[in-house]
């Protein structure tokens, strides 16, 4: 009896767990809702969502070649490279300064050129937009666009990054489409503990 | 019993392996001494250093100040004997835009000093102590000694793994790893002490006050404690800074220098670079979030330049940063202090009426305090004084939206 129960338990675990164990989900050209990250947006046909990380990311050719990532940070959460933190009272410009300090403190970035740092609007929120290019310590030139804004108790960070040569140009229209369709989902969804919603 | 015999055989086998694999000599003459010539493996370390330099020198990491580099390189060379200058590796010093307190040398004579380390120094004698230490690594060929010592240890490890996998690993891959490690991440405890000791003699010989070398270590210790960070690689992960101070004390006790007033401590030249170094390092500290170090930098700058508006401006900027307490300390985070910032912005504007950043900073504080009209006039003054301001788009938005803080 115990053996039978164990078998059923293991089987049910394997069946129920299969979906979340798949590292990549192929996407269709339609709107998806990401409850865990508090937004919905339209993705492009043939892109893939990376399910194994602790962040939202989609890519067409691989995360190193093009990626659109979204992250929500709580105020005063630690950032990756700088010891500075986002604060509730910050204006979009001040958020952009922290974000740039974080980029400049990244030890893998050898040369950083900021083309643009200006106000923007994302999903009706006052935001910042930074356009930049950097050289990695392995000599690869990367181009990126980063946006950020405060909504509710979160700092939203939206990132598009790809190698400057070829990939940035070919993937940028997909990012622009993603960004223009980006919407915040209602507060009733934000408490849900479910991971990224399945398409 | 069988198990014990097997174990004995294994140990015997390993001893034989180690015996036959041979050790590469780490007993090499110093650069400039009779018999000094570049070894093959050392040549490869030089090549690797050159590749590293090529990447670093073309990056944003270099602090762009050729006059400072010349001063540092000339000072370093003035500590060397003619023999070393003629036949040893050519010494060149460059500065890196990094607020942490580090310095390192590459085997081919290139020395990099972080601007953060220069900012804590008080005088040329401290700088000479640092350069003496780093140059000893080069002159005493610590890189190749370290490399060979690691290779010898690797041979021992390779001997152990041989019966399992004879071809696993390879010198090429070990070399690539060790070349980087030995140059940048510090040396063994013994080699670091040797560098301290010889650096001490080099500075004493040139009549620099050796007590200043000890003070440099004290600055470094303060930085480690204040910023709650791991010890920088100037110390490597071997001799603890406290042990290094003790070692330095022993050297001072063994070699009394005579009357202090006859010793060199400072030169006007070092001081001429220090103000810019302090300002630039303050910005780097802000960027990395090293606020305690920024505070020390600014205090030092104001002490040296009490009538410079920029010192008070930087102090105001610091007042607006949230400062976390050191790890383990239960004090509350220090929240932005708008009143203190306002006081310093006013002081800066009193000293310099046409200081655009002073108006900008003050406007932002007034904006936070919901004093919209006042904030607006200060934003306008900023744009008037700096029409091509890179943040013009943001400022114009503040002005048109009534200079209030946007609430989500």
Interface residues (C-beta under 8 A of the other chain):
Chain A: X76 X82 X83 X84 X85 X87 X89 X91 X92 X93 X101 X104 X105 X110 X111 X112 X117 X118 X119 X125 X126 X135 X137 X139 X149 X150 X151 X152
Chain B: X55 X58 X59 X60 X61 X286 X287 X288 X289 X290 X291 X321 X322 X324 X333 X336 X367 X368 X390 X391 X393 X394 X397 X398 X405 X406 X408
